[in-house]
Amino acid sequence: MATNEFTGRRALITGASRGIGRATALALARAGVAHVAIHYNSYGQGAEETLADLAALGVTTSSFQADLTTTEGIQSLTSGVKASGEQFDILVNNAGSLLQRSGLAGYSEDLFDRMINLNVKSCWFLSQAVAPGMIERRSGQIIHVSSIAARNGGGPGATVYASCKGFISTMTKGMAKELAPHGVRVNAVSPGTVDNHFHEVFTTQATLDSMRAATPAGALGTNEEIADTVVFLCSNAARFIYGQTIEINGGLFMI
């Protein structure tokens, strides 16, 4: 990776108050990005901590708050980004969640809609909001966050979430084909089981232990390992990588 290749670049990361989003914001700042904008929803304290850590790294910052489980929240974020006048060179569509585990019989229409909004619709329309500036400059990187669930269908009660992540992997290919002629690269990262807040909420310790034992690397992933791959995909070292979903799971799933 060339020294200072990120100098002057501006990045927007959704869901950056904790976890992979926060780690990605900090990793991009350390790589030399000049300005980092973060999105968050309900964890305001985490957002403030992320902004403070970014400032300590010497980058300028901005933030957007929006509930991306709703159409109104998605519109609020896209409108806010446009109104800010900020031109982003990097977009990381990280915001996403399982929300709750539910099987077919008990899955409500409201939960289905919120799942699609958060994990799919927000990625599409935020990309739509940011891409025109990238196209105009003939330069930019859009990184989506998929999941190993897209490959294996997810765990109990996670079918719709897994399907959303499968949508993301497919959308990455189509969006990459559309934007590549305009100098914009689109790729995705697909984390396996990461030892973070997501699994503290949705996964039992016994299941995490079994996943660790089943992983050839003998460990769960970390937020930083995912973030480092995002930085690589945004770098010139990945200049000929288009439309790929990079699996990061310690060997738990191999293509």
C-alpha positions in Angstrom: 0.0 0.0 0.0 1.5 3.3 -1.1 2.3 5.8 1.7 -0.2 8.7 1.9 -2.4 7.3 -0.8 -5.4 8.1 1.4 -4.4 11.7 2.0 -7.3 14.1 1.3 -9.9 11.4 0.9 -13.2 11.5 2.7 -15.1 8.4 4.1 -18.6 7.7 5.3 -19.2 4.6 7.4 -22.7 3.6 8.6 -23.3 1.8 11.9 -20.0 3.2 13.3 -20.8 3.7 17.0 -19.4 0.2 17.8 -18.2 -3.0 16.3 -17.0 -3.4 12.7 -18.1 0.1 11.8 -16.2 1.8 14.6 -13.1 -0.3 13.8 -13.3 0.6 10.1 -13.6 4.3 10.9 -10.5 4.2 13.0 -8.6 2.0 10.5 -9.3 4.4 7.7 -8.2 7.3 9.8 -5.0 5.6 10.7 -4.5 4.9 6.9 -4.5 8.6 6.3 -8.1 9.5 5.4 -8.6 13.2 5.9 -12.2 13.2 7.0 -14.4 10.5 8.5 -18.1 10.8 8.7 -20.0 8.3 10.8 -23.6 7.3 11.0 -25.3 5.8 14.1 -28.7 5.2 15.4 -29.4 4.7 19.1 -25.9 4.3 20.7 -25.1 8.0 21.0 -22.4 7.4 23.6 -20.6 5.0 21.3 -20.8 7.5 18.5 -19.3 10.3 20.7 -16.5 7.9 21.7 -15.8 7.1 18.0 -15.7 10.7 17.1 -13.4 11.6 20.0 -11.0 8.8 19.0 -11.1 9.9 15.3 -10.3 13.5 16.4 -7.3 12.2 18.4 -6.0 10.6 15.2 -6.0 14.0 13.6 -8.9 13.7 11.2 -11.9 16.0 10.8 -15.2 14.4 11.5 -19.0 14.7 11.1 -21.9 12.5 12.1 -25.4 11.6 11.0 -28.1 10.0 13.2 -30.8 7.9 11.6 -32.9 4.8 12.3 -32.4 2.8 9.1 -35.0 0.2 10.0 -37.6 2.8 8.7 -38.1 4.4 5.3 -38.2 7.7 7.0 -34.8 7.1 8.6 -33.3 6.1 5.3 -34.6 9.2 3.7 -33.3 11.3 6.6 -29.8 10.0 6.2 -29.7 10.3 2.4 -31.2 13.8 2.6 -28.7 14.8 5.3 -25.8 13.5 3.3 -26.8 15.4 0.2 -27.6 18.6 2.2 -24.2 18.5 3.9 -22.5 19.0 0.6 -19.8 16.5 1.6 -18.3 14.6 -1.2 -17.2 11.1 -0.2 -14.5 9.1 -1.8 -15.3 6.0 0.3 -18.6 4.6 1.4 -18.8 1.7 3.8 -22.4 0.3 4.1 -21.8 -1.4 7.4 -25.1 -0.8 9.3 -27.1 -4.0 9.8 -28.5 -6.3 12.4 -30.4 -9.5 12.9 -32.9 -7.4 15.0 -34.4 -10.6 16.6 -34.4 -14.3 15.9 -37.7 -15.6 14.5 -38.8 -18.6 12.5 -41.2 -18.7 9.6 -44.4 -19.3 11.6 -43.9 -16.3 13.9 -42.2 -13.8 11.6 -44.2 -10.6 11.5 -44.6 -8.3 8.4 -43.3 -5.4 10.5 -40.1 -7.3 11.4 -39.6 -8.4 7.8 -39.9 -4.8 6.6 -37.5 -3.5 9.2 -35.0 -6.2 8.3 -35.1 -5.3 4.6 -34.9 -1.6 5.3 -31.9 -1.9 7.5 -29.9 -4.5 5.8 -30.8 -3.9 2.1 -32.7 -0.8 1.3 -30.4 1.6 3.2 -27.4 0.2 1.4 -28.9 0.8 -2.0 -30.2 4.3 -1.5 -27.2 5.6 0.4 -25.1 4.3 -2.5 -27.4 6.1 -4.8 -26.9 9.3 -2.9 -23.1 9.1 -2.8 -22.3 7.6 -6.2 -22.9 10.6 -8.4 -20.0 12.6 -6.8 -17.8 9.6 -7.3 -18.8 9.2 -10.9 -18.2 12.9 -11.5 -14.7 12.6 -10.1 -14.2 9.2 -11.8 -12.9 7.8 -8.5 -14.4 6.1 -5.5 -14.9 2.9 -3.5 -18.1 1.5 -2.1 -17.8 -1.4 0.3 -20.9 -3.4 1.5 -20.9 -5.7 4.5 -22.3 -9.1 3.8 -22.1 -12.2 6.1 -21.2 -15.8 6.2 -24.9 -16.3 6.7 -25.3 -15.5 3.0 -23.4 -18.7 2.2 -25.0 -21.0 4.8 -28.5 -19.7 5.4 -27.8 -18.4 8.9 -28.5 -19.9 12.2 -31.9 -20.6 13.8 -34.4 -17.8 13.3 -32.0 -15.9 10.9 -33.3 -16.8 7.5 -34.5 -13.4 6.5 -31.2 -11.8 7.8 -29.2 -14.4 5.8 -31.3 -13.7 2.7 -30.6 -9.9 3.1 -26.9 -10.6 3.2 -27.3 -12.8 0.1 -29.0 -9.8 -1.6 -26.0 -7.7 -0.6 -23.5 -10.1 -2.2 -25.5 -10.1 -5.4 -26.1 -6.4 -5.4 -22.3 -5.9 -5.1 -21.8 -7.6 -8.4 -24.5 -5.7 -10.3 -23.5 -2.4 -8.8 -19.8 -3.1 -9.6 -20.7 -3.8 -13.3 -22.7 -0.5 -13.5 -20.1 1.7 -11.8 -16.8 0.2 -13.0 -16.8 2.1 -16.3 -17.1 5.3 -14.3 -14.0 4.7 -12.2 -15.9 3.5 -9.1 -15.0 0.1 -7.5 -17.7 -1.8 -5.6 -16.8 -4.8 -3.4 -18.0 -6.4 -0.2 -16.6 -8.1 2.9 -18.3 -11.1 4.5 -17.4 -11.7 8.1 -17.7 -15.1 9.8 -18.4 -15.2 13.5 -16.8 -12.1 15.0 -16.3 -11.7 18.7 -18.3 -8.5 19.1 -21.5 -6.9 20.4 -23.6 -8.5 17.6 -23.0 -12.0 19.0 -23.2 -10.9 22.6 -26.8 -10.0 21.8 -27.8 -12.8 19.4 -25.6 -15.8 20.1 -25.1 -17.9 23.2 -21.7 -18.5 24.7 -22.1 -22.3 24.0 -22.7 -21.6 20.3 -19.7 -19.2 20.1 -17.5 -21.9 21.7 -18.7 -24.5 19.2 -18.0 -22.0 16.3 -14.5 -21.4 17.6 -13.9 -25.1 17.8 -15.2 -25.6 14.2 -13.0 -22.8 12.8 -9.7 -24.0 11.3 -7.9 -20.9 12.6 -9.1 -21.9 16.1 -10.4 -18.4 16.9 -13.3 -16.1 16.3 -12.8 -13.0 14.2 -12.2 -9.5 15.4 -13.6 -6.2 14.3 -10.1 -5.0 13.4 -9.6 -8.0 11.0 -12.7 -7.0 9.1 -11.7 -3.4 9.1 -8.2 -4.1 7.8 -9.8 -5.9 4.8 -12.0 -2.9 4.1 -9.0 -0.6 4.1 -7.2 -3.0 1.7 -10.2 -3.0 -0.7 -10.2 0.8 -0.7 -6.5 0.9 -1.5 -4.6 1.0 -4.7 -3.4 -2.5 -3.9 -6.9 -3.7 -4.7 -7.2 -1.6 -7.9 -8.3 -4.5 -10.1 -10.7 -6.1 -7.7 -14.3 -5.5 -8.7 -17.6 -7.0 -7.6 -16.1 -9.4 -5.1 -17.3 -10.6 -1.7 -14.2 -11.3 0.4 -14.9 -14.1 3.0 -13.2 -13.4 6.3 -13.8 -16.3 8.7 -10.7 -18.1 9.7 -11.4 -20.9 7.3 -14.9 -21.7 8.6 -16.2 -21.4 5.1 -14.1 -21.9 2.0 -15.1 -21.1 -1.5 
